[in-house]
Amino acid sequence: MIQETKTLILYRTERAHEALDEALILTLLHQKFVKPGVVDAEMGRLYDKLFDTRQKGDYADLVYFNLDEIRPWFEETKNFVDSLEKLIKKKLATIT
């Protein structure tokens, strides 16, 4: 087997493990935060959309993203991260 093939196989194997970890995070987000109402369902849908889009960008060939379509995601994602940050700080305050 040539070195390039070995390198490609190793890369694909590592990415497969990463994809499983990412899918687990998606599942846990919905099970532990969205479903119980800790995080708004709209935030869960945003995460789903971002996750699916990233999967397409990573694994599909010749993917094009329309800037006008994805531009609003920046603000939505910032709000999502801000919400999670507040949630984490609130939880940490109860621990310490």
C-alpha positions in Angstrom: 0.0 0.0 0.0 1.4 3.4 -0.9 2.0 6.0 1.7 -0.6 8.4 0.4 -3.3 5.7 0.7 -2.2 4.9 4.3 -2.3 8.6 5.1 -5.8 8.9 3.6 -7.1 5.9 5.5 -5.7 7.3 8.8 -7.2 10.7 8.1 -10.7 9.2 7.3 -10.5 7.0 10.5 -9.7 10.0 12.7 -12.5 12.0 11.1 -15.0 9.2 11.7 -14.2 9.3 15.4 -14.6 13.0 15.4 -17.9 12.7 13.6 -19.2 10.3 16.3 -18.1 12.7 19.0 -19.9 15.6 17.3 -23.1 13.5 16.8 -23.0 12.6 20.5 -22.8 16.3 21.4 -25.8 17.0 19.2 -27.8 14.2 20.9 -26.8 15.3 24.4 -27.7 18.9 23.6 -31.3 17.8 22.8 -31.6 15.2 25.6 -30.2 17.3 28.4 -31.0 20.9 27.4 -33.6 21.3 24.7 -36.1 18.6 25.7 -36.2 19.6 29.4 -36.5 23.3 28.4 -33.2 24.5 29.8 -32.3 25.8 26.3 -34.9 27.2 23.9 -36.0 24.8 21.1 -35.1 27.5 18.6 -31.5 27.2 19.8 -31.6 23.5 19.3 -32.9 24.0 15.7 -30.1 26.5 15.1 -27.5 24.0 16.3 -29.0 21.3 14.1 -28.8 23.6 11.1 -25.2 24.5 11.8 -24.3 20.9 12.4 -25.9 19.7 9.1 -24.3 22.5 7.2 -20.9 21.7 8.6 -21.3 18.1 7.7 -22.1 19.0 4.1 -19.1 21.3 4.0 -16.8 18.7 5.3 -18.0 15.6 3.4 -19.8 16.6 0.2 -18.0 17.7 -2.9 -18.2 21.2 -4.3 -20.5 22.6 -1.7 -21.4 26.3 -2.1 -23.0 28.4 0.7 -24.9 31.5 -0.2 -23.6 34.4 1.9 -27.0 36.0 2.1 -28.4 32.8 3.5 -25.7 32.2 6.1 -25.1 35.8 7.1 -27.9 35.9 9.7 -26.5 32.8 11.3 -23.6 34.8 12.8 -25.9 36.8 15.0 -28.0 33.8 15.9 -24.9 31.8 16.8 -23.5 34.7 18.9 -26.9 34.7 20.8 -26.7 30.9 21.2 -23.2 31.1 22.6 -24.1 34.0 24.9 -27.1 31.9 26.2 -24.9 28.9 26.9 -22.3 31.1 28.6 -25.0 32.6 30.9 -26.2 29.1 31.7 -22.7 27.8 32.5 -22.0 30.8 34.8 -25.3 30.3 36.6 -24.6 26.6 37.1 -21.0 27.4 38.3 -22.4 30.0 40.8 -24.5 27.2 42.4 -21.5 24.9 42.7 -19.0 27.3 44.3 
